[in-house]
Amino acid sequence: MSVRVLTFDELDARTAYDVWRLRQDVFVVEQRCPYPDLDGRDLEPSTRHLVLPGEDGELLGYLRILDDGSRARIGRVVLTPRVRGHGLADILVQAALVETRGREVVLDAQTPLRRWYSTFGFEVAGPEFLEDGIPHVPMVKRA
């Protein structure tokens, strides 16, 4: 299984649709967090979309990397529900860390996932906060 790293302009229409559908299904519907997912950052030339397709081409997972100036930001980490718990999120995060090598990387982790993110070298970098009613903690991986 290999992760595809794409700019917005490299996303074909079907892949883009699958990405936004998965993000909507999980973040808006499953987690019951109506929020403006299409925030304009997907379009930025420096944004990288990491797509994990299955053998049949079905989208299994996704995350995006944003350029926040001196550091990179990982966000929108998501897997289709039926493949959770099989290590696929590890593959996505490891690919993101290859893409961001040499840079400080930040993310806002859902609090129950902070230990998992720490296995990649992330450390809690501030107090817990609520985002869309879900507890999160800011985390950083130093360059």
Protein Blocks (a to p, Z undefined) as FASTA:
>chain_A
ZZddddfklpcfklmmmmmmmmmmmmmmmnopacdfbgolmmpmkbccdddddfkopafb
dcddddehjaccdehiacdfklgonlpmmmmmmmmmmmmgoiacdddddfklmmmmmmno
pacfbdcddeehiacddddddZZ
